[in-house]
Amino acid sequence: MLEKSEMELGGRTLSIETGHVAKQANGSAWMRYGDTIVLVATVATEKENDLPFFALTVDYREKFYAGGRIPGNFFKREGAPSTAEKLHARLVDHSIRPLFPLTKIETQVYVTVLSYDGENDPSVLALNGASAAVMLSDIPFIGPIGAVRVGRIDGEFVVNPTNTQLEESDINMVLTGTDDSIIGVEGEFHEVKDDEVFKAFEVGHEAIKKIIAFQKELVDRVGKPKREVVEVERDEELGKVVADLASGRIKEANRLPVKENRETALSVLKDEILEKLEEDYPERGKDIGEELYQLTKEDMRSMILDEKTRIDGRALDEVRPISIDLGVLPRAHGSAIFTRGQTQALCVTTLGSKMDTRMVDDLQGKSFKSFMLDYNFPSYSVGEVRRPSAPGRREIGHGALAEKAIEPVVPAEDHFPYTIRVVSEILEANSSSSMASVCGGSLALMDAGVPIKTPAAGAGVGLVMDGDRWEVLTDILGEEDHLGDMDLKITGTKDGLTGIQMDIKIGGVSFDILQVSFERARDALNHILGKM
């Protein structure tokens, strides 16, 4: 039976329909904003799995018929997801992933763009639709969440600007959040002051609260009863046995500043503990491994919250040592190696002619890019063996973030009539490799003689939170990202910000935490720009 709700947002009608299509999915939402229509369907398995991660798949697909177009490829049908589709899927994934309490059931959220009016953004509609579809289903979800795009035209903030309005906007930012906190941010700016970006957060959050109330009204009417969430209890006896054997060694390992030494020490310890407990706890290797992981995580977080120190010995607001090598490749037009701690990026600039522009074929039609940045992450950069493959969502996402960060300082085509390609090859990685790509990319452009307006750089900060206690960490390590609660990246110049991206692993962060995080990231950004 069809159920529908409508609200006014940004001078247009936003509507959600359910119960008419895709009824065999656990939940579905037919979202409409203007003449843009997105269908979001979600399904989750009944049986639990034994995977060591939450098997959530988010697919975002744009149908060319949505904009009245036939695909421009040889086969004249939709193929593998485009770069834009992968970026939109990644955005939805990052916003909803932390809010699923049942992490042992395989879950899929499938977004299909069915109609596109050329003005109203389907990706933000997809974010709201993903929340609505899961909330309407029987899948437990700590939501709903709301999403908006925020722009600024002639100094005035605009919620959900049209594509035409965005051409005049110096802010283009997508915000997702709950009633009282922010969950995800993705944005690009034209050197906008930090405090103005923060004001955009507040404007966007007011609209988010209205969207959440709108979703709740429909869910209260027709939402399905949720599956029971049974908290998995830790085996206290096993936990005590493992803690007695391992706690001291874990504390020692967590205080080894070099990543490889720390990983080796923890790996050797795990093997020893498994061997010692094999007879008393047969076939409990997975549970023992989980206990060791929790002990490692708790110790690292305790170091930060109680001792105000980090696993590599730095202060909470200290940036890792930075070194820069310019012109390292004699035949490339421009090159630089940017190293920050154990994160290292080789960035290379190549200049070409108008014939070298990159064609993009999507719902908007065919367009051509004269500035592009590509990011590569070979497995040797983290000391792993992995079969090389086509760029995945992560590589595409990091490349897009770095590209947006640098683009505002790149000269316009009429002033510098060349196609510019920057490639970032990650040679070592211990977090914030995308930010190293921004720094190295700016340096490689200058080494090639490209008259950029001013250097752009990037910095990341993290968060460890326990109840009311929290600490913001400048320039986080990979382990601090993995075992922490937030990864906030900002990019910019001495005059303002050019980009932002935030992912969290908890249900949201408050504006107080965001304010401190912004200030800390800006301090790190200024420090890095000074080195450059």
MINUZA-555975 format. One record per residue (C-alpha): x, y, z. Coordinates in steps of 0.02 Angstrom, whole numbers, padded with zeros to 5 digits. Layout:
BEGIN
<X = X Y = Y Z = Z> $
...
END
This chain:
BEGIN
<X = 00000 Y = 00000 Z = 00000> $
<X = 00072 Y = 00168 Z = -00056> $
<X = 00120 Y = 00289 Z = 00084> $
<X = 00188 Y = 00462 Z = 00047> $
<X = 00258 Y = 00610 Z = 00145> $
<X = 00306 Y = 00783 Z = 00080> $
<X = 00400 Y = 00934 Z = 00148> $
<X = 00464 Y = 01099 Z = 00081> $
<X = 00654 Y = 01118 Z = 00073> $
<X = 00749 Y = 01257 Z = -00013> $
<X = 00591 Y = 01316 Z = -00102> $
<X = 00554 Y = 01146 Z = -00179> $
<X = 00456 Y = 00992 Z = -00126> $
<X = 00548 Y = 00841 Z = -00055> $
<X = 00443 Y = 00683 Z = -00051> $
<X = 00465 Y = 00503 Z = 00007> $
<X = 00352 Y = 00361 Z = -00057> $
<X = 00355 Y = 00181 Z = 00003> $
<X = 00249 Y = 00025 Z = -00016> $
<X = 00221 Y = 00040 Z = -00204> $
<X = 00383 Y = -00023 Z = -00286> $
<X = 00526 Y = -00141 Z = -00236> $
<X = 00415 Y = -00224 Z = -00106> $
<X = 00521 Y = -00382 Z = -00093> $
<X = 00667 Y = -00282 Z = -00024> $
<X = 00675 Y = -00263 Z = 00165> $
<X = 00644 Y = -00078 Z = 00142> $
<X = 00631 Y = 00045 Z = -00003> $
<X = 00608 Y = 00232 Z = -00028> $
<X = 00556 Y = 00323 Z = -00188> $
<X = 00633 Y = 00495 Z = -00165> $
<X = 00584 Y = 00647 Z = -00268> $
<X = 00653 Y = 00825 Z = -00266> $
<X = 00597 Y = 00934 Z = -00411> $
<X = 00600 Y = 00813 Z = -00558> $
<X = 00747 Y = 00714 Z = -00491> $
<X = 00694 Y = 00540 Z = -00432> $
<X = 00801 Y = 00413 Z = -00341> $
<X = 00749 Y = 00238 Z = -00286> $
<X = 00842 Y = 00166 Z = -00137> $
<X = 00815 Y = -00016 Z = -00087> $
<X = 00898 Y = -00109 Z = 00056> $
<X = 00914 Y = -00294 Z = 00094> $
<X = 00999 Y = -00389 Z = 00236> $
<X = 01026 Y = -00575 Z = 00258> $
<X = 00938 Y = -00668 Z = 00399> $
<X = 01088 Y = -00774 Z = 00448> $
<X = 01242 Y = -00703 Z = 00533> $
<X = 01415 Y = -00724 Z = 00455> $
<X = 01589 Y = -00747 Z = 00530> $
<X = 01675 Y = -00609 Z = 00430> $
<X = 01797 Y = -00499 Z = 00529> $
<X = 01716 Y = -00341 Z = 00457> $
<X = 01541 Y = -00272 Z = 00428> $
<X = 01490 Y = -00333 Z = 00254> $
<X = 01397 Y = -00176 Z = 00197> $
<X = 01388 Y = -00145 Z = 00010> $
<X = 01327 Y = 00022 Z = -00056> $
<X = 01295 Y = 00032 Z = -00244> $
<X = 01250 Y = 00195 Z = -00330> $
<X = 01198 Y = 00185 Z = -00513> $
<X = 01146 Y = 00325 Z = -00630> $
<X = 01038 Y = 00274 Z = -00778> $
<X = 01071 Y = 00378 Z = -00933> $
<X = 00884 Y = 00375 Z = -00974> $
<X = 00862 Y = 00476 Z = -00814> $
<X = 00926 Y = 00628 Z = -00909> $
<X = 00856 Y = 00579 Z = -01079> $
<X = 01025 Y = 00519 Z = -01144> $
<X = 01096 Y = 00363 Z = -01227> $
<X = 01268 Y = 00309 Z = -01161> $
<X = 01411 Y = 00369 Z = -01270> $
<X = 01510 Y = 00207 Z = -01263> $
<X = 01525 Y = 00075 Z = -01398> $
<X = 01393 Y = -00040 Z = -01319> $
<X = 01266 Y = 00100 Z = -01291> $
<X = 01219 Y = 00035 Z = -01120> $
<X = 01274 Y = 00070 Z = -00942> $
<X = 01436 Y = -00017 Z = -00895> $
<X = 01545 Y = -00020 Z = -00740> $
<X = 01514 Y = 00123 Z = -00617> $
<X = 01591 Y = 00288 Z = -00669> $
<X = 01708 Y = 00390 Z = -00559> $
<X = 01561 Y = 00500 Z = -00504> $
<X = 01454 Y = 00348 Z = -00461> $
<X = 01595 Y = 00273 Z = -00356> $
<X = 01619 Y = 00438 Z = -00264> $
<X = 01432 Y = 00452 Z = -00226> $
<X = 01426 Y = 00271 Z = -00166> $
<X = 01575 Y = 00304 Z = -00052> $
<X = 01489 Y = 00458 Z = 00019> $
<X = 01330 Y = 00360 Z = 00062> $
<X = 01432 Y = 00216 Z = 00135> $
<X = 01534 Y = 00329 Z = 00251> $
<X = 01377 Y = 00415 Z = 00316> $
<X = 01275 Y = 00260 Z = 00360> $
<X = 01406 Y = 00128 Z = 00403> $
<X = 01435 Y = 00182 Z = 00586> $
<X = 01249 Y = 00170 Z = 00625> $
<X = 01216 Y = -00017 Z = 00598> $
<X = 01219 Y = -00112 Z = 00764> $
<X = 01203 Y = -00284 Z = 00681> $
<X = 01374 Y = -00299 Z = 00601> $
<X = 01366 Y = -00486 Z = 00571> $
<X = 01229 Y = -00484 Z = 00438> $
<X = 01272 Y = -00446 Z = 00258> $
<X = 01183 Y = -00286 Z = 00208> $
<X = 01160 Y = -00200 Z = 00040> $
<X = 01097 Y = -00026 Z = 00000> $
<X = 01061 Y = -00004 Z = -00186> $
<X = 01032 Y = 00170 Z = -00257> $
<X = 00963 Y = 00197 Z = -00433> $
<X = 00946 Y = 00370 Z = -00510> $
<X = 00788 Y = 00356 Z = -00617> $
<X = 00754 Y = 00537 Z = -00664> $
<X = 00868 Y = 00688 Z = -00668> $
<X = 00809 Y = 00865 Z = -00701> $
<X = 00983 Y = 00939 Z = -00722> $
<X = 00965 Y = 01052 Z = -00570> $
<X = 00927 Y = 00949 Z = -00413> $
<X = 01070 Y = 00842 Z = -00350> $
<X = 01034 Y = 00653 Z = -00345> $
<X = 01178 Y = 00612 Z = -00226> $
<X = 01106 Y = 00710 Z = -00079> $
<X = 00935 Y = 00635 Z = -00118> $
<X = 01019 Y = 00463 Z = -00113> $
<X = 01090 Y = 00498 Z = 00061> $
<X = 00919 Y = 00542 Z = 00130> $
<X = 00843 Y = 00395 Z = 00036> $
<X = 00970 Y = 00273 Z = 00110> $
<X = 00922 Y = 00330 Z = 00285> $
<X = 00735 Y = 00321 Z = 00246> $
<X = 00745 Y = 00148 Z = 00164> $
<X = 00841 Y = 00071 Z = 00310> $
<X = 00730 Y = 00157 Z = 00439> $
<X = 00574 Y = 00090 Z = 00351> $
<X = 00647 Y = -00087 Z = 00347> $
<X = 00667 Y = -00214 Z = 00487> $
<X = 00856 Y = -00186 Z = 00489> $
<X = 00913 Y = -00105 Z = 00652> $
<X = 00985 Y = 00069 Z = 00620> $
<X = 01033 Y = 00207 Z = 00742> $
<X = 00951 Y = 00341 Z = 00636> $
<X = 00877 Y = 00426 Z = 00545> $
<X = 01007 Y = 00543 Z = 00474> $
<X = 00980 Y = 00692 Z = 00361> $
<X = 01087 Y = 00762 Z = 00221> $
<X = 01098 Y = 00931 Z = 00134> $
<X = 01212 Y = 01021 Z = 00015> $
<X = 01262 Y = 01196 Z = 00071> $
<X = 01318 Y = 01335 Z = -00045> $
<X = 01356 Y = 01521 Z = -00023> $
<X = 01312 Y = 01652 Z = -00153> $
<X = 01357 Y = 01836 Z = -00127> $
<X = 01389 Y = 01800 Z = 00057> $
<X = 01219 Y = 01716 Z = 00086> $
<X = 01209 Y = 01531 Z = 00131> $
<X = 01095 Y = 01425 Z = 00021> $
<X = 01028 Y = 01252 Z = 00071> $
<X = 01023 Y = 01129 Z = -00075> $
<X = 01076 Y = 01251 Z = -00211> $
<X = 01032 Y = 01203 Z = -00389> $
<X = 01172 Y = 01163 Z = -00512> $
<X = 01150 Y = 01336 Z = -00588> $
<X = 01169 Y = 01417 Z = -00418> $
<X = 01324 Y = 01312 Z = -00380> $
<X = 01413 Y = 01394 Z = -00527> $
<X = 01411 Y = 01558 Z = -00429> $
<X = 01444 Y = 01480 Z = -00258> $
<X = 01612 Y = 01484 Z = -00167> $
<X = 01556 Y = 01341 Z = -00052> $
<X = 01499 Y = 01169 Z = -00110> $
<X = 01481 Y = 01054 Z = 00039> $
<X = 01377 Y = 00900 Z = 00081> $
<X = 01336 Y = 00877 Z = 00266> $
<X = 01257 Y = 00725 Z = 00349> $
<X = 01205 Y = 00720 Z = 00530> $
<X = 01086 Y = 00673 Z = 00668> $
<X = 00979 Y = 00787 Z = 00777> $
<X = 01126 Y = 00839 Z = 00885> $
<X = 01286 Y = 00799 Z = 00791> $
<X = 01378 Y = 00790 Z = 00624> $
<X = 01418 Y = 00620 Z = 00547> $
<X = 01500 Y = 00658 Z = 00380> $
<X = 01565 Y = 00805 Z = 00279> $
<X = 01628 Y = 00819 Z = 00101> $
<X = 01660 Y = 00988 Z = 00024> $
<X = 01759 Y = 01103 Z = -00088> $
<X = 01787 Y = 01290 Z = -00070> $
<X = 01867 Y = 01437 Z = -00157> $
<X = 01986 Y = 01486 Z = -00016> $
<X = 01845 Y = 01518 Z = 00109> $
<X = 01891 Y = 01573 Z = 00285> $
<X = 01886 Y = 01434 Z = 00415> $
<X = 01753 Y = 01518 Z = 00523> $
<X = 01639 Y = 01541 Z = 00371> $
<X = 01650 Y = 01354 Z = 00334> $
<X = 01602 Y = 01322 Z = 00515> $
<X = 01450 Y = 01436 Z = 00495> $
<X = 01399 Y = 01332 Z = 00344> $
<X = 01399 Y = 01180 Z = 00460> $
<X = 01275 Y = 01266 Z = 00575> $
<X = 01160 Y = 01321 Z = 00432> $
<X = 01161 Y = 01146 Z = 00358> $
<X = 01126 Y = 01064 Z = 00525> $
<X = 00966 Y = 01165 Z = 00550> $
<X = 00899 Y = 01094 Z = 00386> $
<X = 00959 Y = 00919 Z = 00432> $
<X = 00852 Y = 00922 Z = 00590> $
<X = 00696 Y = 00960 Z = 00485> $
<X = 00733 Y = 00816 Z = 00366> $
<X = 00755 Y = 00696 Z = 00513> $
<X = 00586 Y = 00747 Z = 00587> $
<X = 00510 Y = 00723 Z = 00414> $
<X = 00579 Y = 00545 Z = 00401> $
<X = 00525 Y = 00500 Z = 00579> $
<X = 00344 Y = 00547 Z = 00540> $
<X = 00337 Y = 00423 Z = 00396> $
<X = 00430 Y = 00286 Z = 00492> $
<X = 00310 Y = 00305 Z = 00640> $
<X = 00166 Y = 00272 Z = 00520> $
<X = 00229 Y = 00129 Z = 00412> $
<X = 00401 Y = 00072 Z = 00474> $
<X = 00425 Y = -00115 Z = 00502> $
<X = 00465 Y = -00185 Z = 00676> $
<X = 00654 Y = -00196 Z = 00696> $
<X = 00750 Y = -00358 Z = 00720> $
<X = 00812 Y = -00390 Z = 00896> $
<X = 00988 Y = -00332 Z = 00934> $
<X = 01072 Y = -00453 Z = 01054> $
<X = 01229 Y = -00384 Z = 01134> $
<X = 01372 Y = -00508 Z = 01119> $
<X = 01444 Y = -00536 Z = 01292> $
<X = 01632 Y = -00554 Z = 01310> $
<X = 01693 Y = -00712 Z = 01395> $
<X = 01759 Y = -00635 Z = 01557> $
<X = 01859 Y = -00789 Z = 01605> $
<X = 01948 Y = -00796 Z = 01437> $
<X = 01971 Y = -00608 Z = 01439> $
<X = 02058 Y = -00615 Z = 01609> $
<X = 02172 Y = -00758 Z = 01554> $
<X = 02224 Y = -00666 Z = 01396> $
<X = 02246 Y = -00500 Z = 01489> $
<X = 02358 Y = -00583 Z = 01621> $
<X = 02469 Y = -00656 Z = 01485> $
<X = 02471 Y = -00510 Z = 01363> $
<X = 02437 Y = -00341 Z = 01445> $
<X = 02617 Y = -00300 Z = 01489> $
<X = 02683 Y = -00350 Z = 01317> $
<X = 02545 Y = -00250 Z = 01230> $
<X = 02592 Y = -00094 Z = 01329> $
<X = 02773 Y = -00116 Z = 01273> $
<X = 02724 Y = -00145 Z = 01091> $
<X = 02607 Y = 00006 Z = 01088> $
<X = 02753 Y = 00116 Z = 01140> $
<X = 02865 Y = 00065 Z = 00994> $
<X = 02869 Y = 00219 Z = 00880> $
<X = 02908 Y = 00126 Z = 00717> $
<X = 02754 Y = 00049 Z = 00635> $
<X = 02841 Y = -00110 Z = 00573> $
<X = 02919 Y = -00146 Z = 00744> $
<X = 02751 Y = -00123 Z = 00830> $
<X = 02661 Y = -00237 Z = 00707> $
<X = 02795 Y = -00371 Z = 00720> $
<X = 02792 Y = -00368 Z = 00911> $
<X = 02601 Y = -00384 Z = 00916> $
<X = 02603 Y = -00523 Z = 00785> $
<X = 02735 Y = -00624 Z = 00881> $
<X = 02637 Y = -00599 Z = 01042> $
<X = 02476 Y = -00660 Z = 00961> $
<X = 02561 Y = -00819 Z = 00897> $
<X = 02633 Y = -00854 Z = 01070> $
<X = 02467 Y = -00829 Z = 01159> $
<X = 02373 Y = -00939 Z = 01035> $
<X = 02502 Y = -01077 Z = 01059> $
<X = 02494 Y = -01065 Z = 01250> $
<X = 02304 Y = -01070 Z = 01257> $
<X = 02275 Y = -01199 Z = 01119> $
<X = 02257 Y = -01345 Z = 01241> $
<X = 02148 Y = -01257 Z = 01371> $
<X = 02041 Y = -01163 Z = 01244> $
<X = 02031 Y = -01271 Z = 01086> $
<X = 01950 Y = -01193 Z = 00933> $
<X = 01942 Y = -01023 Z = 01020> $
<X = 02077 Y = -00941 Z = 00915> $
<X = 01958 Y = -00812 Z = 00844> $
<X = 01896 Y = -00761 Z = 01018> $
<X = 02075 Y = -00750 Z = 01083> $
<X = 02121 Y = -00639 Z = 00934> $
<X = 01972 Y = -00526 Z = 00971> $
<X = 02025 Y = -00511 Z = 01155> $
<X = 02202 Y = -00462 Z = 01101> $
<X = 02131 Y = -00333 Z = 00979> $
<X = 02021 Y = -00256 Z = 01116> $
<X = 02167 Y = -00249 Z = 01238> $
<X = 02275 Y = -00162 Z = 01107> $
<X = 02136 Y = -00039 Z = 01067> $
<X = 02096 Y = -00001 Z = 01250> $
<X = 02280 Y = 00026 Z = 01293> $
<X = 02309 Y = 00145 Z = 01146> $
<X = 02155 Y = 00247 Z = 01189> $
<X = 02202 Y = 00249 Z = 01374> $
<X = 02375 Y = 00317 Z = 01329> $
<X = 02294 Y = 00463 Z = 01240> $
<X = 02156 Y = 00502 Z = 01366> $
<X = 02252 Y = 00469 Z = 01528> $
<X = 02436 Y = 00494 Z = 01487> $
<X = 02413 Y = 00624 Z = 01346> $
<X = 02541 Y = 00532 Z = 01242> $
<X = 02537 Y = 00435 Z = 01078> $
<X = 02607 Y = 00272 Z = 01014> $
<X = 02749 Y = 00360 Z = 00922> $
<X = 02790 Y = 00470 Z = 01073> $
<X = 02725 Y = 00633 Z = 00998> $
<X = 02623 Y = 00765 Z = 01089> $
<X = 02438 Y = 00767 Z = 01045> $
<X = 02458 Y = 00924 Z = 00936> $
<X = 02626 Y = 00881 Z = 00855> $
<X = 02650 Y = 00855 Z = 00667> $
<X = 02770 Y = 00717 Z = 00613> $
<X = 02940 Y = 00769 Z = 00539> $
<X = 02926 Y = 00832 Z = 00359> $
<X = 03052 Y = 00820 Z = 00217> $
<X = 03037 Y = 00879 Z = 00037> $
<X = 03136 Y = 00831 Z = -00120> $
<X = 03105 Y = 00929 Z = -00280> $
<X = 03143 Y = 00886 Z = -00462> $
<X = 03180 Y = 00703 Z = -00426> $
<X = 03130 Y = 00640 Z = -00601> $
<X = 03240 Y = 00719 Z = -00737> $
<X = 03122 Y = 00688 Z = -00885> $
<X = 02956 Y = 00731 Z = -00800> $
<X = 02894 Y = 00910 Z = -00816> $
<X = 02883 Y = 00928 Z = -00627> $
<X = 02909 Y = 00810 Z = -00480> $
<X = 02921 Y = 00809 Z = -00292> $
<X = 02932 Y = 00685 Z = -00149> $
<X = 02837 Y = 00741 Z = 00006> $
<X = 02872 Y = 00640 Z = 00163> $
<X = 02782 Y = 00663 Z = 00330> $
<X = 02834 Y = 00531 Z = 00457> $
<X = 02803 Y = 00362 Z = 00376> $
<X = 02687 Y = 00432 Z = 00242> $
<X = 02773 Y = 00472 Z = 00077> $
<X = 02702 Y = 00530 Z = -00091> $
<X = 02795 Y = 00547 Z = -00256> $
<X = 02695 Y = 00675 Z = -00355> $
<X = 02725 Y = 00706 Z = -00540> $
<X = 02657 Y = 00843 Z = -00654> $
<X = 02637 Y = 00823 Z = -00842> $
<X = 02583 Y = 00963 Z = -00959> $
<X = 02490 Y = 00928 Z = -01120> $
<X = 02388 Y = 01011 Z = -01256> $
<X = 02201 Y = 01033 Z = -01281> $
<X = 02201 Y = 00859 Z = -01359> $
<X = 02247 Y = 00783 Z = -01190> $
<X = 02091 Y = 00837 Z = -01094> $
<X = 01992 Y = 00699 Z = -01009> $
<X = 01815 Y = 00668 Z = -01073> $
<X = 01679 Y = 00638 Z = -00943> $
<X = 01516 Y = 00561 Z = -01002> $
<X = 01379 Y = 00563 Z = -00870> $
<X = 01202 Y = 00625 Z = -00833> $
<X = 01257 Y = 00805 Z = -00864> $
<X = 01316 Y = 00760 Z = -01040> $
<X = 01491 Y = 00758 Z = -01112> $
<X = 01619 Y = 00874 Z = -01033> $
<X = 01808 Y = 00892 Z = -01035> $
<X = 01932 Y = 00915 Z = -00892> $
<X = 02095 Y = 01010 Z = -00916> $
<X = 02157 Y = 00980 Z = -00738> $
<X = 02159 Y = 00806 Z = -00661> $
<X = 02243 Y = 00719 Z = -00515> $
<X = 02260 Y = 00530 Z = -00505> $
<X = 02309 Y = 00436 Z = -00347> $
<X = 02390 Y = 00264 Z = -00340> $
<X = 02411 Y = 00157 Z = -00185> $
<X = 02522 Y = 00005 Z = -00220> $
<X = 02522 Y = -00130 Z = -00087> $
<X = 02710 Y = -00114 Z = -00054> $
<X = 02675 Y = 00056 Z = 00024> $
<X = 02607 Y = -00035 Z = 00176> $
<X = 02720 Y = -00188 Z = 00164> $
<X = 02585 Y = -00303 Z = 00096> $
<X = 02572 Y = -00425 Z = -00050> $
<X = 02419 Y = -00389 Z = -00156> $
<X = 02378 Y = -00418 Z = -00339> $
<X = 02378 Y = -00252 Z = -00435> $
<X = 02206 Y = -00206 Z = -00502> $
<X = 02109 Y = -00060 Z = -00573> $
<X = 02090 Y = 00089 Z = -00456> $
<X = 01961 Y = 00051 Z = -00319> $
<X = 01840 Y = 00166 Z = -00230> $
<X = 01971 Y = 00217 Z = -00103> $
<X = 02100 Y = 00269 Z = -00234> $
<X = 01969 Y = 00362 Z = -00335> $
<X = 01903 Y = 00448 Z = -00177> $
<X = 02075 Y = 00503 Z = -00118> $
<X = 02120 Y = 00566 Z = -00291> $
<X = 01958 Y = 00664 Z = -00305> $
<X = 01987 Y = 00744 Z = -00134> $
<X = 02164 Y = 00798 Z = -00179> $
<X = 02106 Y = 00862 Z = -00349> $
<X = 01970 Y = 00970 Z = -00270> $
<X = 02098 Y = 01035 Z = -00144> $
<X = 02220 Y = 01099 Z = -00276> $
<X = 02100 Y = 01151 Z = -00416> $
<X = 02055 Y = 01323 Z = -00342> $
<X = 02239 Y = 01379 Z = -00353> $
<X = 02269 Y = 01312 Z = -00530> $
<X = 02267 Y = 01449 Z = -00664> $
<X = 02115 Y = 01459 Z = -00778> $
<X = 02129 Y = 01391 Z = -00955> $
<X = 02125 Y = 01564 Z = -01034> $
<X = 02280 Y = 01613 Z = -00931> $
<X = 02372 Y = 01447 Z = -00947> $
<X = 02310 Y = 01351 Z = -01099> $
<X = 02380 Y = 01180 Z = -01055> $
<X = 02306 Y = 01017 Z = -00995> $
<X = 02380 Y = 00976 Z = -00825> $
<X = 02391 Y = 00801 Z = -00752> $
<X = 02460 Y = 00767 Z = -00579> $
<X = 02491 Y = 00588 Z = -00522> $
<X = 02522 Y = 00542 Z = -00341> $
<X = 02614 Y = 00378 Z = -00313> $
<X = 02606 Y = 00329 Z = -00129> $
<X = 02775 Y = 00253 Z = -00086> $
<X = 02744 Y = 00235 Z = 00102> $
<X = 02581 Y = 00249 Z = 00198> $
<X = 02543 Y = 00275 Z = 00381> $
<X = 02383 Y = 00380 Z = 00367> $
<X = 02339 Y = 00543 Z = 00278> $
<X = 02416 Y = 00493 Z = 00111> $
<X = 02283 Y = 00597 Z = 00023> $
<X = 02343 Y = 00750 Z = 00118> $
<X = 02523 Y = 00710 Z = 00070> $
<X = 02460 Y = 00704 Z = -00110> $
<X = 02393 Y = 00882 Z = -00094> $
<X = 02560 Y = 00944 Z = -00027> $
<X = 02665 Y = 00848 Z = -00153> $
<X = 02547 Y = 00894 Z = -00294> $
<X = 02566 Y = 01080 Z = -00260> $
<X = 02755 Y = 01062 Z = -00253> $
<X = 02760 Y = 00962 Z = -00417> $
<X = 02654 Y = 01096 Z = -00503> $
<X = 02775 Y = 01231 Z = -00446> $
<X = 02924 Y = 01125 Z = -00501> $
<X = 02843 Y = 01113 Z = -00674> $
<X = 02828 Y = 01303 Z = -00682> $
<X = 02638 Y = 01306 Z = -00672> $
<X = 02594 Y = 01480 Z = -00605> $
<X = 02478 Y = 01423 Z = -00466> $
<X = 02400 Y = 01562 Z = -00361> $
<X = 02478 Y = 01501 Z = -00197> $
<X = 02528 Y = 01331 Z = -00125> $
<X = 02390 Y = 01219 Z = -00056> $
<X = 02421 Y = 01090 Z = 00080> $
<X = 02321 Y = 00962 Z = 00179> $
<X = 02315 Y = 00905 Z = 00360> $
<X = 02218 Y = 00772 Z = 00454> $
<X = 02160 Y = 00762 Z = 00634> $
<X = 02083 Y = 00619 Z = 00732> $
<X = 01980 Y = 00593 Z = 00888> $
<X = 01976 Y = 00474 Z = 01035> $
<X = 01817 Y = 00484 Z = 01137> $
<X = 01760 Y = 00392 Z = 01293> $
<X = 01598 Y = 00456 Z = 01369> $
<X = 01622 Y = 00640 Z = 01409> $
<X = 01812 Y = 00629 Z = 01389> $
<X = 01891 Y = 00663 Z = 01220> $
<X = 02054 Y = 00716 Z = 01140> $
<X = 02089 Y = 00781 Z = 00965> $
<X = 02247 Y = 00712 Z = 00882> $
<X = 02348 Y = 00811 Z = 00755> $
<X = 02417 Y = 00717 Z = 00604> $
<X = 02353 Y = 00544 Z = 00650> $
<X = 02443 Y = 00380 Z = 00620> $
<X = 02362 Y = 00232 Z = 00533> $
<X = 02333 Y = 00144 Z = 00700> $
<X = 02255 Y = 00301 Z = 00774> $
<X = 02137 Y = 00308 Z = 00625> $
<X = 02096 Y = 00122 Z = 00639> $
<X = 02071 Y = 00119 Z = 00828> $
<X = 02007 Y = 00298 Z = 00844> $
<X = 01838 Y = 00379 Z = 00814> $
<X = 01861 Y = 00511 Z = 00678> $
<X = 01965 Y = 00558 Z = 00527> $
<X = 01945 Y = 00743 Z = 00480> $
<X = 02046 Y = 00808 Z = 00334> $
<X = 02055 Y = 00990 Z = 00284> $
<X = 02148 Y = 01066 Z = 00137> $
<X = 02185 Y = 01247 Z = 00100> $
<X = 02304 Y = 01393 Z = 00079> $
<X = 02363 Y = 01529 Z = 00197> $
<X = 02207 Y = 01628 Z = 00148> $
<X = 02068 Y = 01498 Z = 00167> $
<X = 02007 Y = 01320 Z = 00146> $
<X = 01989 Y = 01228 Z = -00019> $
<X = 01923 Y = 01059 Z = 00037> $
<X = 01860 Y = 00954 Z = 00181> $
<X = 01816 Y = 00772 Z = 00214> $
<X = 01763 Y = 00691 Z = 00377> $
<X = 01725 Y = 00509 Z = 00419> $
<X = 01680 Y = 00444 Z = 00591> $
<X = 01657 Y = 00274 Z = 00673> $
<X = 01537 Y = 00335 Z = 00808> $
<X = 01359 Y = 00404 Z = 00803> $
<X = 01412 Y = 00585 Z = 00776> $
<X = 01525 Y = 00724 Z = 00841> $
<X = 01469 Y = 00884 Z = 00927> $
<X = 01502 Y = 01061 Z = 00869> $
<X = 01620 Y = 01087 Z = 01018> $
<X = 01731 Y = 00944 Z = 00957> $
<X = 01721 Y = 01007 Z = 00777> $
<X = 01775 Y = 01182 Z = 00831> $
<X = 01931 Y = 01115 Z = 00919> $
<X = 01966 Y = 00997 Z = 00773> $
<X = 01958 Y = 01141 Z = 00648> $
<X = 02077 Y = 01247 Z = 00750> $
<X = 02199 Y = 01103 Z = 00772> $
<X = 02193 Y = 01059 Z = 00586> $
<X = 02223 Y = 01240 Z = 00537> $
<X = 02377 Y = 01249 Z = 00650> $
<X = 02445 Y = 01092 Z = 00567> $
<X = 02404 Y = 01162 Z = 00394> $
<X = 02499 Y = 01323 Z = 00429> $
<X = 02648 Y = 01222 Z = 00495> $
<X = 02653 Y = 01115 Z = 00337> $
<X = 02634 Y = 01267 Z = 00221> $
<X = 02782 Y = 01346 Z = 00312> $
<X = 02889 Y = 01192 Z = 00274> $
<X = 02834 Y = 01192 Z = 00092> $
END
